Amino acid sequence: MRARQKATGWKMPLIFCGAILVMVGLGALLRPPPATPPELPGALTAKARALVIDLDTPEGRPWKERIVSAASGFAPPDLKAERLGAVAAEAVAAGRLDAACAAAVQAGDGAGRDAAFAGIFTAAARECATLPWAVFAVHGVRDTERAAALARELTGRWRACGEGRAQMSPPHSR
């Protein structure tokens, strides 16, 4: 009979785990859904989906190493975001929009991320051939009003470029 009295120790941890699962489930249901990205022209979005960010090439490896170095280590998230923003800015200046996008994505959800994507957008919107990279910037900006303004600007630029009918070779980094 004493064995039955000692076997009740498993119930409390099971109840605790069940309560935690219920709270997590309720939290997931009550959390607002993520904002949908602004609407962009379908042909431009298709061109952006066709882009590939491959930093394992000989030209891309130094950028990959810089991104990993900036994102790693024991540093506060805002310092990492600042370092990644600097790498993104340097990549934009070097014409490596693929590396800039990779760095900006790693920058977290703060103002540094939005600033990095704003720089990418500005660089990508300069030429018709690089407009698909601006799609990454529009989708990467977390401020919904800023993203909507960038989407309107990008749509206007896309129309000015002849909606892709102009000579647009698939850009890699420029």
VOGU-3710 file (C-alpha; in Angstrom, 3 decimals, decimal comma):
1> mrarqkatgw> 0,000/0,000/0,000  2,795/2,424/0,679  4,040/2,056/-2,903  0,819/3,657/-4,159  1,243/6,670/-1,947  4,787/7,287/-3,255  3,791/6,965/-6,929  1,890/10,278/-6,958  5,036/12,393/-7,587  4,620/12,337/-11,364
11> kmplifcgai> 1,265/14,137/-11,373  2,481/17,583/-10,341  5,112/17,933/-13,111  2,563/16,700/-15,646  -0,013/19,262/-14,470  2,641/21,990/-14,552  3,616/21,102/-18,148  -0,037/21,064/-19,171  -0,600/24,514/-17,650  2,441/25,897/-19,487
21> lvmvglgall> 1,202/24,440/-22,787  -2,234/26,034/-22,258  -0,651/29,440/-21,537  1,594/29,227/-24,606  -1,379/28,238/-26,750  -3,448/31,151/-25,469  -0,540/33,513/-26,052  -0,243/32,310/-29,644  -3,964/32,830/-30,228  -4,011/36,314/-28,715
31> rpppatppel> -0,879/37,585/-30,480  -1,689/39,851/-33,419  -0,837/38,398/-36,825  2,282/39,753/-38,523  1,731/42,623/-40,905  1,360/41,563/-44,502  3,916/43,066/-46,850  2,646/45,812/-49,145  1,341/44,848/-52,558  3,891/45,052/-55,381
41> pgaltakara> 3,564/44,341/-59,107  3,499/40,604/-59,767  6,190/40,632/-62,449  8,572/42,525/-60,173  7,883/40,165/-57,288  8,532/37,199/-59,598  11,888/38,684/-60,612  12,764/39,180/-56,955  11,864/35,562/-56,154  14,216/34,429/-58,904
51> lvidldtpeg> 17,173/36,176/-57,242  19,597/34,017/-55,305  21,793/35,169/-52,458  24,833/32,921/-52,619  27,691/34,094/-50,439  29,581/30,811/-50,821  31,181/32,018/-54,049  34,775/33,283/-53,979  33,528/36,885/-54,270  30,883/36,358/-51,585
61> rpwkerivsa> 32,913/34,540/-48,922  34,560/37,680/-47,507  31,123/39,249/-47,099  29,775/36,120/-45,459  32,689/36,107/-43,017  32,106/39,772/-42,167  28,401/39,166/-41,589  29,073/36,169/-39,345  31,709/38,110/-37,432  29,374/41,076/-36,909
71> asgfappdlk> 26,489/38,873/-35,778  28,440/36,645/-33,414  30,061/37,137/-30,055  28,882/38,258/-26,665  27,532/41,691/-27,437  24,168/43,364/-26,863  21,672/43,002/-29,715  21,758/46,725/-30,485  25,554/46,633/-30,918  25,264/43,615/-33,224
81> aerlgavaae> 22,561/45,426/-35,212  24,846/48,453/-35,509  27,744/46,321/-36,747  25,499/44,492/-39,231  24,120/47,819/-40,442  27,679/48,982/-41,091  28,425/45,816/-43,068  25,210/46,326/-45,063  26,165/49,931/-45,823  29,630/48,871/-46,993
91> avaagrldaa> 28,122/46,130/-49,155  25,747/48,664/-50,751  28,688/50,984/-51,434  30,556/48,082/-53,038  27,555/47,179/-55,205  26,906/43,890/-53,396  23,170/44,143/-52,801  22,995/40,423/-52,065  25,443/40,740/-49,161  23,699/43,895/-47,976
101> caaavqagdg> 20,353/42,078/-47,835  21,929/39,148/-45,974  23,453/41,504/-43,401  20,287/43,566/-42,964  18,146/40,489/-42,319  20,442/39,528/-39,445  20,179/42,986/-37,851  17,130/42,200/-35,727  13,921/44,221/-35,605  15,105/47,667/-34,577
111> agrdaafagi> 15,712/50,945/-36,303  19,087/49,682/-37,533  17,387/47,053/-39,651  15,006/49,591/-41,187  17,902/51,979/-41,879  19,902/49,206/-43,556  16,970/48,266/-45,776  16,337/51,931/-46,589  19,923/52,163/-47,853  19,451/49,017/-49,920
121> ftaaarecat> 16,220/50,425/-51,349  17,881/53,699/-52,335  20,725/51,878/-54,093  18,452/49,345/-55,806  16,010/51,973/-57,058  18,713/53,820/-58,997  18,652/51,458/-61,974  15,921/49,432/-63,598  18,067/46,298/-63,566  18,418/46,330/-59,778
131> lpwavfavhg> 14,780/47,041/-58,910  14,118/43,418/-57,853  16,566/43,930/-54,959  14,358/46,765/-53,745  11,594/44,203/-53,167  13,787/42,674/-50,449  14,091/46,102/-48,867  10,335/46,753/-48,953  9,615/43,386/-47,349  12,425/43,797/-44,819
141> vrdteraaal> 11,289/47,116/-43,359  9,236/46,488/-40,202  7,584/49,926/-40,022  4,363/49,335/-41,973  3,913/52,980/-42,983  7,502/53,223/-44,232  7,129/49,907/-46,092  3,942/51,138/-47,772  5,660/54,377/-48,847  8,606/52,418/-50,257
151> areltgrwra> 6,211/50,079/-52,079  4,444/53,030/-53,725  7,786/54,518/-54,752  8,998/51,159/-56,073  5,790/50,605/-58,043  6,153/54,039/-59,637  9,785/53,366/-60,500  8,831/49,956/-61,947  6,247/51,613/-64,196  8,781/54,254/-65,244
161> cgegraqmsp> 11,122/51,431/-66,241  8,474/50,033/-68,559  7,300/47,406/-66,061  10,211/45,175/-66,812  9,925/45,390/-70,581  13,211/47,278/-70,663  16,412/45,294/-70,909  16,608/43,685/-67,473  19,179/40,993/-67,135  18,850/39,072/-63,875
171> phsr> 21,071/41,078/-61,547  23,387/39,332/-59,112  24,818/42,153/-57,093  24,582/45,407/-58,958
//
